[in-house]
Every structure is written in structure tokens, then in C-alpha cells.
């Protein structure tokens, strides 16, 4: 078999091996048989909530097993087709089969990522909260760039994005913003962005063109399903109301409709101002608070379940700093992952945040994204 075709075959086989190992293939087949038997039992629906959970688990498992089997079948068919075409000297057929293998390798990669996003909350919608760090206008501008990057990434993924909370900076950028991203496995894809993000660049706000370092923190937490019971005591809450900031009509900017909730035992603070009434903003802020508490509990569980995993006290933002070095008109490099994104000067000029967005998209999805003017 030709080297090009063999490379695709090896890549697909590695993805299949990872999928089977992650699924625990023999156990997954037995579990699917058990779930199919339970579905056929009429008494299952005596408990509607339990029945829905069984159906969800069965659907996820059946989809993963079927996808793995389909890839393995197509791989074998294309291998046999190439061998037959080479024996008969059918060059065009060989090239068609190689193209099919290339497409299959890409599909196997997508299925591999999807299978790996199987954590307890990975399939949920997610909140992404961006806060400017110390540094005044510099950090506020960087925080806005990050917020816009996450919105663009979500749009490219086909997710729906809602701006839940927004506080503008004094001169430029934002002090903080909270995004609600809705889509399949939104939390699973975005959760690794949790942490502090540092940008080193020649400041556009410094007349002497000096190099500045800016910080912004990103918190990612899943939207909590209605069937997950999280107890929050009223005595543990401090609730503040204030006027919404930014553009708005006479109602939004003249009443204390925005709500900020502080959970005293943990120090978690959430806020919402995108709704017109204080009641609705409070309900949305409570959803965020429950989501933060749930995400905190997930981290503790993962820390306890993972051998050699860092203790909970070590999972602070200071241990997860991502750095970006911005060299004008040349490149952006994510120092944590080594991902570098480049673009010509005419694309980069005046559009630095879109340029850095390409590096972000590469890190989250592993795919190279062309830098373009998306203003």
C-alpha cells in the first residue's frame, strides 16, 4: 500500500484504538445489551425520571458504538478497494479511495473528541465569565478581546451566544462580562479555558509604544440541569441591586434592575443585568450561582477520583496561566501550548483581537482557522 494511504490507515487505527479503550469496548457492549433489555421492560416507565435517564444513556452509548463500528467497516472497505485497484492498475480508483481515507480520518478525529467529552457535565450548555485583572485600561481591553474571541469561536461552532452580564471599562474594554453559550458539548469544549490569560504586547494606549503585560481571568462553568438538586440557603446569600450599565431605554437605566449575588461560604459572586425586571435577573443570577457551585463540586470529585491529580487547593487560577506574546504584524504565540498563528500585515493591522482569536480557535478545536476581518 502506498505511503500516503498507509499514513491515513495508521491514523484511523490509532483513533479507533483510543475510542475502544475509552469506551471499554467489551463492557460497553454488555452495558448496551442490558439497557436494551431494560427498555423492553414495560415497568421501566413506572418511574419517568429513571426511564429518561436510561434512554439518554442508551442513546449515547448506542451512538458511540455505532460510530466506531461504521469507521472500522469503512476503513476495511477502503483498504480492500485500494489493494484491488493497485492489483488491476486502476490509478483513478486508488486516488478516490485515498481521498475517502482522508475524509474518514477527519471524521475519526471528530468522533474521538466527541467521545472524550463524556464527563458528567460535558454535554451541557456553559457560562463563560471574563474579568479584567490589574492593569486598568490595558487589562480591560484584553478582557474585551477575550470575550469577543469566545463569542466568535462559539458562532463558528454553530452555538448560540447570549450576553448575560456586562460592565464596560472607563476608557476602553470591559471590567467583566458573562456569556451563556448554548450548544452540544459547549461546556466540554470550553472548560479548559478556565484560568488566567496573560497578553504581552506593544500597548496601543501608550504614546511611547512600550511593551505592556495584561491579565484577565476566565471562569467556565456548566449550566445546571433542572433535575440536579443543589441546595442554596438564603442565609448564605448577600443580594445587591444596582442600575444596569451600557446602552438601554428609560426603564433599564433608571431602575435598580440588575442583581448581584454573593455566596458567603465560598465567596462566589454572580451578576445578571440583561433582563428588564429585577425578578428575572435574580432568577438568572441564581442559575449562575448553582452552576458555579456544581462546577466546584465537579472539580472536587475529579480531584478525588484522579490518581496523581492536583489537590483542590492547587487548582487556582495562578496555576493555569496562559500567556500570549503579540509581535505586531508577525505572529501570536500561545506560550502554554506552543500554538502559533501568523497573518500578513494588511490583515493584522487594526484587527489584533481577530488575529489572536485564530490561536484561540486552534487551541480549543485543534483546527487551523484563517484570520479574517470579522468586524
C-alpha positions as CSV (number, residue, x, y, z in Angstrom):
1,X,0.0,0.0,0.0
2,X,1.2,3.5,-0.8
3,X,2.8,5.6,1.9
4,X,0.0,8.2,1.8
5,X,-2.7,5.7,2.2
6,X,-0.8,3.8,4.9
7,X,-0.5,7.1,6.9
8,X,-4.2,7.6,6.8
9,X,-4.8,4.0,7.8
10,X,-2.5,4.2,10.8
11,X,-4.1,7.5,11.9
12,X,-7.6,6.0,11.7
13,X,-6.5,2.8,13.6
14,X,-5.0,4.9,16.4
15,X,-8.2,6.8,16.7
16,X,-10.2,3.6,16.8
17,X,-7.9,2.1,19.4
18,X,-8.4,5.2,21.6
19,X,-12.2,5.1,21.1
20,X,-12.4,1.4,22.1
21,X,-10.1,1.9,25.0
22,X,-12.1,4.9,26.3
23,X,-15.4,3.1,25.8
24,X,-14.0,0.0,27.5
25,X,-15.3,-1.8,24.4
26,X,-16.4,-5.2,25.9
27,X,-18.0,-3.6,28.9
28,X,-19.8,-1.0,26.6
29,X,-21.3,-3.8,24.5
30,X,-22.5,-5.7,27.6
31,X,-24.0,-2.4,29.0
32,X,-25.8,-1.7,25.8
33,X,-27.4,-5.2,25.9
34,X,-28.5,-4.5,29.5
35,X,-30.0,-1.1,28.6
36,X,-31.8,-2.6,25.5
37,X,-33.3,-5.3,27.8
38,X,-34.5,-2.6,30.3
39,X,-36.1,-0.5,27.5
40,X,-38.2,-3.5,26.5
41,X,-39.5,-3.9,30.1
42,X,-42.9,-2.1,30.4
43,X,-42.3,-1.4,34.1
44,X,-39.4,0.9,33.3
45,X,-41.9,3.8,32.7
46,X,-43.3,3.5,36.2
47,X,-40.6,6.0,37.1
48,X,-40.5,8.6,34.3
49,X,-37.3,10.3,35.5
50,X,-35.4,7.0,35.8
51,X,-36.7,5.9,32.4
52,X,-35.5,9.1,30.8
53,X,-32.0,8.7,32.3
54,X,-31.9,5.1,30.9
55,X,-32.9,6.3,27.4
56,X,-30.3,9.0,27.5
57,X,-27.5,6.6,28.5
58,X,-28.7,4.1,25.9
59,X,-28.7,6.7,23.2
60,X,-25.2,8.0,24.0
61,X,-23.8,4.5,24.2
62,X,-25.5,3.3,21.0
63,X,-24.3,6.3,19.1
64,X,-20.7,5.9,20.2
65,X,-20.7,2.1,19.4
66,X,-22.4,2.6,16.0
67,X,-20.0,5.4,15.0
68,X,-16.9,3.3,16.0
69,X,-18.2,0.3,14.0
70,X,-19.0,2.4,11.0
71,X,-15.5,3.8,10.9
72,X,-14.0,0.3,11.2
73,X,-16.2,-1.0,8.4
74,X,-15.4,1.9,6.1
75,X,-11.7,1.6,6.8
76,X,-11.6,-2.1,5.9
77,X,-13.7,-1.5,2.7
78,X,-11.3,1.2,1.5
79,X,-8.2,-0.9,2.3
80,X,-9.6,-3.7,0.2
81,X,-10.6,-1.3,-2.5
82,X,-7.0,0.1,-2.7
83,X,-5.5,-3.4,-2.8
84,X,-7.8,-4.4,-5.6
85,X,-7.3,-1.2,-7.6
86,X,-3.5,-1.4,-7.3
87,X,-3.6,-5.1,-8.5
88,X,-5.6,-4.0,-11.5
89,X,-3.7,-0.8,-12.2
90,X,-6.7,1.4,-11.6
91,X,-5.0,4.7,-10.6
92,X,-8.1,6.8,-10.5
93,X,-9.8,4.3,-8.2
94,X,-6.8,4.3,-5.9
95,X,-6.9,8.1,-5.6
96,X,-10.6,8.0,-4.9
97,X,-10.0,5.5,-2.1
98,X,-7.2,7.6,-0.6
99,X,-9.4,10.7,-0.6
100,X,-12.1,8.6,1.2
101,X,-9.5,7.6,3.8
102,X,-8.5,11.2,4.3
103,X,-12.2,12.1,4.9
104,X,-12.6,9.1,7.2
105,X,-9.5,10.2,9.2
106,X,-11.0,13.6,9.8
107,X,-14.3,12.0,10.9
108,X,-12.5,9.7,13.2
109,X,-10.8,12.7,14.8
110,X,-14.1,14.4,15.4
111,X,-15.7,11.3,16.8
112,X,-12.7,10.8,19.1
113,X,-13.0,14.3,20.5
114,X,-16.8,13.8,20.9
115,X,-16.2,10.5,22.8
116,X,-13.6,12.1,25.1
117,X,-16.2,14.8,26.0
118,X,-18.1,12.4,28.2
119,X,-17.7,13.9,31.6
120,X,-20.7,14.3,33.9
121,X,-21.5,17.8,32.6
122,X,-19.5,18.0,29.3
123,X,-22.7,17.8,27.2
124,X,-24.3,20.8,29.0
125,X,-24.5,24.5,27.9
126,X,-22.0,26.7,29.6
127,X,-21.3,30.1,31.1
128,X,-18.1,31.9,30.3
129,X,-17.2,34.7,32.6
130,X,-14.4,37.1,31.7
131,X,-12.9,39.5,34.3
132,X,-10.2,42.1,33.7
133,X,-7.2,41.9,36.1
134,X,-4.9,44.5,37.4
135,X,-3.7,47.0,34.8
136,X,-6.5,49.4,34.2
137,X,-7.3,50.1,30.5
138,X,-4.8,47.6,29.3
139,X,-6.4,44.7,31.1
140,X,-9.9,45.9,30.3
141,X,-9.1,46.0,26.6
142,X,-7.6,42.5,26.8
143,X,-10.7,41.2,28.7
144,X,-12.9,42.5,25.9
145,X,-10.7,40.9,23.3
146,X,-11.1,37.6,25.1
147,X,-14.9,38.0,25.4
148,X,-15.2,38.7,21.6
149,X,-12.9,35.7,20.8
150,X,-15.2,33.3,22.8
151,X,-18.2,34.7,21.0
152,X,-16.6,34.2,17.6
153,X,-15.5,30.7,18.5
154,X,-19.0,29.8,19.6
155,X,-20.5,31.2,16.4
156,X,-18.1,29.2,14.3
157,X,-19.1,26.1,16.2
158,X,-22.8,26.8,15.5
159,X,-23.6,27.6,19.1
160,X,-26.0,30.3,20.3
161,X,-24.5,33.0,22.5
162,X,-26.3,35.3,24.9
163,X,-24.7,38.2,26.9
164,X,-25.9,37.7,30.5
165,X,-23.9,40.4,32.2
166,X,-21.7,43.3,31.0
167,X,-19.7,46.1,32.7
168,X,-17.8,48.5,30.4
169,X,-14.4,49.9,31.2
170,X,-13.9,53.6,31.9
171,X,-11.9,54.3,28.7
172,X,-12.0,51.1,26.7
173,X,-12.7,47.4,27.0
174,X,-14.7,45.8,29.8
175,X,-14.4,45.2,33.5
176,X,-16.3,42.0,33.2
177,X,-18.7,40.0,31.0
178,X,-20.6,36.8,31.3
179,X,-21.7,34.8,28.2
180,X,-24.2,32.0,28.1
181,X,-23.2,29.6,25.3
182,X,-25.8,27.1,24.2
183,X,-24.9,24.1,22.1
184,X,-24.0,20.4,22.2
185,X,-21.0,19.8,24.5
186,X,-20.4,23.5,24.9
187,X,-19.0,23.1,28.4
188,X,-16.9,20.1,27.4
189,X,-15.1,22.2,24.7
190,X,-14.7,25.4,26.7
191,X,-13.9,24.1,30.2
192,X,-10.1,24.0,29.6
193,X,-10.2,27.8,29.1
194,X,-10.6,28.2,32.9
195,X,-7.8,30.2,34.3
196,X,-5.7,33.4,33.9
197,X,-4.8,34.6,30.4
198,X,-1.8,37.0,30.0
199,X,-1.1,39.1,27.0
200,X,2.3,40.7,26.2
201,X,2.2,43.4,23.5
202,X,3.2,46.9,22.4
203,X,0.4,48.9,24.0
204,X,-1.9,50.9,21.7
205,X,-2.7,53.1,24.7
206,X,1.0,54.1,25.4
207,X,2.2,57.0,23.3
208,X,5.8,55.8,23.9
209,X,4.9,52.4,22.4
210,X,6.2,50.4,25.4
211,X,5.6,46.7,26.0
212,X,2.8,46.0,28.5
213,X,1.6,42.9,30.2
214,X,-2.2,42.5,30.7
215,X,-4.1,39.9,32.7
216,X,-7.7,38.6,32.5
217,X,-9.3,35.7,34.3
218,X,-11.8,33.3,32.7
219,X,-14.2,31.1,34.6
220,X,-16.1,28.4,32.8
221,X,-19.0,26.5,34.5
222,X,-21.8,24.3,33.1
223,X,-25.5,25.2,33.1
224,X,-27.2,23.1,35.7
225,X,-30.0,20.8,34.6
226,X,-33.3,21.1,36.3
227,X,-33.1,17.5,37.6
228,X,-29.9,18.3,39.6
229,X,-30.8,19.4,43.1
230,X,-28.4,22.0,44.6
231,X,-29.4,23.4,48.0
232,X,-28.6,27.1,48.5
233,X,-29.7,28.7,51.8
234,X,-31.0,32.2,51.9
235,X,-28.9,33.0,55.0
236,X,-25.7,32.3,52.9
237,X,-26.6,34.9,50.3
238,X,-25.9,38.6,50.0
239,X,-28.0,40.2,47.3
240,X,-27.3,43.7,45.9
241,X,-29.3,45.6,43.3
242,X,-28.0,48.3,41.0
243,X,-28.7,50.1,37.7
244,X,-27.8,48.3,34.5
245,X,-24.8,49.7,32.6
246,X,-24.4,50.3,28.9
247,X,-27.0,51.2,26.3
248,X,-30.6,50.9,27.3
249,X,-34.0,52.6,27.4
250,X,-35.5,54.7,30.1
251,X,-36.6,51.7,32.1
252,X,-33.3,49.8,32.0
253,X,-31.1,52.7,33.1
254,X,-33.5,54.3,35.6
255,X,-34.4,51.4,37.9
256,X,-32.3,49.1,40.0
257,X,-33.0,46.0,37.9
258,X,-29.5,44.5,37.8
259,X,-28.8,41.9,40.5
260,X,-25.5,40.7,42.1
261,X,-25.5,37.7,44.4
262,X,-22.6,36.8,46.7
263,X,-22.4,33.3,48.2
264,X,-20.8,34.0,51.6
265,X,-19.4,30.5,52.4
266,X,-17.5,30.2,49.1
267,X,-17.1,33.8,48.1
268,X,-18.6,33.2,44.7
269,X,-20.1,36.3,43.1
270,X,-22.5,36.2,40.2
271,X,-24.5,39.0,38.5
272,X,-27.1,39.5,35.8
273,X,-28.5,42.6,34.1
274,X,-29.7,41.5,30.7
275,X,-33.4,41.1,31.7
276,X,-35.8,44.1,32.1
277,X,-37.0,43.1,35.5
278,X,-35.2,42.6,38.8
279,X,-37.1,39.4,39.4
280,X,-35.9,37.8,36.1
281,X,-32.3,39.0,36.7
282,X,-32.4,37.5,40.2
283,X,-33.6,34.1,38.8
284,X,-30.9,34.1,36.1
285,X,-28.2,35.0,38.7
286,X,-29.4,32.1,40.9
287,X,-29.0,29.8,38.0
288,X,-25.4,31.0,37.6
289,X,-24.7,30.6,41.3
290,X,-26.0,27.0,41.2
291,X,-23.9,26.3,38.1
292,X,-20.8,27.7,39.9
293,X,-21.4,25.5,42.9
294,X,-22.0,22.5,40.7
295,X,-18.8,23.1,38.8
296,X,-16.9,23.5,42.1
297,X,-18.3,20.1,43.2
298,X,-17.2,18.5,39.9
299,X,-13.7,19.7,40.4
300,X,-13.5,18.2,43.9
301,X,-14.9,14.9,42.6
302,X,-12.4,14.8,39.7
303,X,-9.5,15.7,42.1
304,X,-10.5,12.8,44.4
305,X,-11.1,10.3,41.6
306,X,-7.9,11.0,39.6
307,X,-4.7,9.4,40.7
308,X,-1.9,12.0,41.0
309,X,-4.3,14.8,40.3
310,X,-3.5,18.1,42.0
311,X,-5.2,18.8,45.3
312,X,-8.2,21.1,45.2
313,X,-6.2,23.9,46.9
314,X,-3.7,23.7,43.9
315,X,-6.3,24.2,41.2
316,X,-6.3,28.0,41.5
317,X,-6.1,30.4,38.5
318,X,-2.4,31.1,39.4
319,X,-1.6,27.5,38.4
320,X,-3.3,27.8,35.0
321,X,-1.9,30.9,33.4
322,X,-1.9,31.1,29.6
323,X,0.4,33.6,28.0
324,X,0.2,35.2,24.6
325,X,3.1,37.1,23.0
326,X,1.9,39.6,20.4
327,X,4.6,40.7,17.9
328,X,3.0,43.4,15.7
329,X,2.4,42.3,12.1
330,X,4.0,38.9,12.5
331,X,2.6,36.4,14.9
332,X,0.7,35.5,18.0
333,X,2.0,32.6,20.2
334,X,0.2,30.8,22.9
335,X,3.1,30.1,25.3
336,X,1.2,27.4,27.2
337,X,0.5,25.2,24.2
338,X,3.1,26.4,21.7
339,X,0.4,27.2,19.1
340,X,1.5,29.9,16.8
341,X,-0.8,31.8,14.4
342,X,0.5,34.1,11.6
343,X,-1.1,36.5,9.1
344,X,0.1,39.2,6.7
345,X,0.3,42.8,7.9
346,X,-2.7,44.1,6.0
347,X,-4.9,41.5,7.7
348,X,-3.4,42.1,11.2
349,X,-3.4,45.9,11.1
350,X,-6.2,47.3,13.2
351,X,-7.6,43.8,13.9
352,X,-5.4,42.3,16.6
353,X,-8.2,40.7,18.5
354,X,-9.4,38.7,15.4
355,X,-5.8,37.6,14.9
356,X,-5.4,36.3,18.5
357,X,-8.8,34.6,18.0
358,X,-7.2,32.3,15.4
359,X,-4.8,31.0,18.0
360,X,-7.6,30.5,20.5
361,X,-9.7,28.5,18.0
362,X,-6.7,26.3,17.2
363,X,-6.2,25.5,20.8
364,X,-9.9,24.7,21.5
365,X,-10.6,22.7,18.4
366,X,-7.2,21.7,17.1
367,X,-8.1,23.2,13.7
368,X,-6.3,25.9,11.9
369,X,-8.6,28.9,11.4
370,X,-8.0,31.5,8.7
371,X,-7.6,35.0,10.1
372,X,-10.1,37.4,8.6
373,X,-11.6,40.8,9.3
374,X,-14.8,40.0,11.2
375,X,-15.7,43.4,12.4
